Structures are given as structure tokens and as C-alpha cells.
Amino acid sequence: MESTIPVHPNLTLRMWRDLTPLPFPLRPANKTSPHVLIIGGGWASIVDHITSQIAGALWEYPPAVCGQHEGKVSLEESKRWSMVSYHCYAAIAEDPELAKKSGIEMKQGRFYFPTRLEDDHEQYCKMQEIMASGVKGFRRYPSFDLENQNVIAKNQKIEDMYEIDSPMIDSDQGMQWLMKLVQDKGGLLRSETIHGALLEQESELLERFQADVIVNATGLGAQELAGDDTCYPVRGALVRVVNDGLHFPRVTQAHTVSADVSGAANEIVFIVPRSDNTLLLGGIAEDKVGDTNLILDSPVIKEMRQRCVDFIPLLENAKLHPSYPLAVGLRPFRGGNVRVERELRKSAKAGNGKPSRIVHSYGQGGAGWTLAFGCAADICTLVEEAIADAPPRSLADDATKQASTDKEPKHDQPLRARL
């Protein structure tokens, strides 16, 4: 079964139409162009080196291998965001020079299931959505035959599998490329620590940085800066091994068994090749564990690595990456899931009765790379609304509006066209 569905025609953000990965703006800024102060966090907000840089960075259709969604609105929005990102990554990967500079490649991602998908309603519906989404390279292998292949261990309980062409990002290289790209386009990067509620210091920050609007993309920092007590960490880890073909046949595809399929957050299988002869072995998802104090001999890490070896026995001979064998990080989750919306409260200190000019983007959890461009597209719209002092709407209200306009043609979006 192979997908022949064309690319989705109504994407809110398109490469070359709304933004360019080349080192200059699509349209030059001028004296009246707005200034945006972005505080914090990952790929979507352009400035962070922490969670985004150590991530597995495999694009996945939501819910992802380590993803969690507590509400229908969040899940549906994440699907929309993910597809915007998919086509942006695909456009970059199609250009050999850009792909090399950015570390973004399209490779096969394989997803395995212990039962026939027809017997798992949620997974079957997800597969059908993927087929209709515009994702490239879909191919399903029902009644997966373990006996006639030489990669997956024959004692694994696998009844079904499908594969897609999935963006895979070398996050170390990708973050360096992105930061240089932002600077080449005229962005200024500054290191500073900000404490306290942003709403209480909004006027001072806008004046100090001569900004028209603030984007809060601080991840777990939003607990303090946005006063959001629902933010919480989910600890993750990846073992990094050499994937040069000398100690085992080079792995060129991603192999995954997600938490919702395996039945436990710490039974994930996540095996993902990087472009630099590195193979990532994961993973774990430890709810509300806020430290990164894990080593290669930690029981949970040894079990994680063994789980990957049990899945692909050839990895028994894998050699650890000599300089960076273990990556541990905190995924920035949020109760109610991703928040991409304007500040709904008015700034008491502004004293002008106008809405706040803060736009929030946080809570992407373990799906930051997957949702990045999609969230950024919505942020641009919210920034324009904030600058116009339009009344803010909640994420749920925006989701309802989006659902009613998905089939309408998109018109010019001035701020996006300058990216």
C-alpha cells in the first residue's frame, strides 16, 4: 500500500513563499518594520542550545513516540503544526547544499506494532491520517514477516509495520546553522537571565529592547515567567554510538516502538541515524523528574540500551561515541499541552487599558522539532494581532476558527514574508 496523496495545499507557512532558508530576508526590513523580542527556548524561538540540541530530532506525526496529549484541541493543533514543519523540512532537504549545511535529511522512518493495526483503533486511525496528510513515501507491511529479514530480532512481537519518508535533523549542526541564519538575516542574539513574571515587567522590557512585542518561548522557564504551574519536565536520554559500518552494518533507517504501543513510557524503542555517522539509541520518558543526573551505568540507561540491542541484535557490537556517548535532557511539557496564544491578561503596569503584547509559545514537550515551523507560523499571526492591539483569543477559540477556515485560500501575510 503506497500513498499517492499530493502535498497539502493550504499550509499556513510555505518555504519560498513565506520564508527562505537563505542568509537574507525574503523581503528586506524597513524603518517601520516591527521589532520582536524573543525570550528563551528551542528551534521555534531560535535561541536555545539546551533541549533542542540534544533531542532525537526525528519528525513524527502526532502523537509522537514520547509524546503526550491531554486534550483533543492540543492534539489536533499539533497535527496541523507538524505538517507545516514537515513540508518546510522537506523543502530544505531537497536542496543538497542546504541539506548539508543544516543537517536536515529525509530518511525512512519505520514504526512497529505488536498487533494488526485494524485491531488497534487509535493507531489505525493515525495511520489513515498519515496516508491522507501529504507525508511522502508511505508504505505499509501488514503481517510483518520477521523470518524473512535480517535486522529485527526474530523473537520480537511484531505484527504490523509502516514506513514513511521522515525528516531527520542533526540537531547539533541544525542549531548552529539556524543561529547563523538568524544573524545573517539581521537578528541580534543576547545572553541574559530574566526572572519574575513577564507580565509585570512587560513595559520595561519593551522599552529597554525597543521592541513592539515579546515572544515567550522559555520552555520550563514559563512556570516562572508566565506564572504557569502546569509546566513540568519529562526526563529523556539517548545513548550515542558510532554508525560508520565498521562494527555492524550501517543503520540508515529509523526504527521506533512508541510508548503508547509498548504500554509503558520506559519501554520505548527509538533508534535513529544522524548524518555524522552517529546512531541514537533510546529512549525513556520519566515524568516530573527535573534533574539530568544519569550516567552510562545508571540502571535505566543500561536497560534502555539493552532494549535497543534486543530489538536489533547487531547493535551488540556498537562502540560508544568517543566524545559524546550520552545525552540527557528535560522535555518541557505542560498540562493541557502546547500553548501558542497571546497573553490573555492585561498588563496592570502598562496603565493604558490595552491588551498585553506578550505572545506565548511553550509546552512542546518532546516534539519541538516536529512542531517548530507550524508553531512559528501561528506565532507570526499572533504577533501581528498583538501589534495591532487586537483583543486576544484563547488557544481553544483559535482552534475553532482554524477548523472553520482550513479550506479557505490563504492571502498575503506581511510579517511572515519578511522571514
HELIX and SHEET records of a PDB file:
HELIX    1   1 LYS A   72  ALA A   93  1                                  22    
HELIX    2   2 PRO A   96  SER A  102  1                                   7    
HELIX    3   3 LEU A  117  ASP A  119  5                                   3    
HELIX    4   4 HIS A  121  SER A  133  1                                  13    
HELIX    5   5 LEU A  146  ASN A  148  5                                   3    
HELIX    6   6 SER A  171  ASP A  184  1                                  14    
HELIX    7   7 LEU A  198  GLN A  201  5                                   4    
HELIX    8   8 GLU A  202  ARG A  208  1                                   7    
HELIX    9   9 GLY A  219  GLY A  221  5                                   3    
HELIX   10  10 ALA A  222  LEU A  225  1                                   4    
HELIX   11  11 ALA A  259  SER A  262  1                                   4    
HELIX   12  12 ALA A  265  GLU A  267  5                                   3    
HELIX   13  13 PRO A  299  PHE A  311  1                                  13    
HELIX   14  14 PRO A  313  ASN A  317  5                                   5    
HELIX   15  15 GLY A  365  ALA A  367  5                                   3    
HELIX   16  16 GLY A  368  ILE A  387  1                                  20    
HELIX   17  17 LEU A  395  THR A  405  1                                  11    
HELIX   18  18 ARG A  416  ARG A  418  5                                   3    
SHEET    1   A 4 VAL A  36  GLY A  40  0                                        
SHEET    2   A 4 VAL A 213  ALA A 217  1                                        
SHEET    3   A 4 ILE A 358  TYR A 362  1                                        
SHEET    4   A 4 ARG A 339  ARG A 342 -1                                        
SHEET    1   B 8 ARG A 139  ARG A 140  0                                        
SHEET    2   B 8 ASP A 160  ILE A 169 -1                                        
SHEET    3   B 8 ILE A 104  PHE A 113 -1                                        
SHEET    4   B 8 ALA A 254  VAL A 257  1                                        
SHEET    5   B 8 VAL A 269  PRO A 273 -1                                        
SHEET    6   B 8 THR A 278  GLY A 282 -1                                        
SHEET    7   B 8 CYS A 231  VAL A 242 -1                                        
SHEET    8   B 8 GLU A 286  ASP A 287 -1                                        
SHEET    1   C 8 ARG A 139  ARG A 140  0                                        
SHEET    2   C 8 ASP A 160  ILE A 169 -1                                        
SHEET    3   C 8 ILE A 104  PHE A 113 -1                                        
SHEET    4   C 8 ALA A 254  VAL A 257  1                                        
SHEET    5   C 8 VAL A 269  PRO A 273 -1                                        
SHEET    6   C 8 THR A 278  GLY A 282 -1                                        
SHEET    7   C 8 CYS A 231  VAL A 242 -1                                        
SHEET    8   C 8 LEU A 326  ARG A 334 -1                                        
END                                                                             
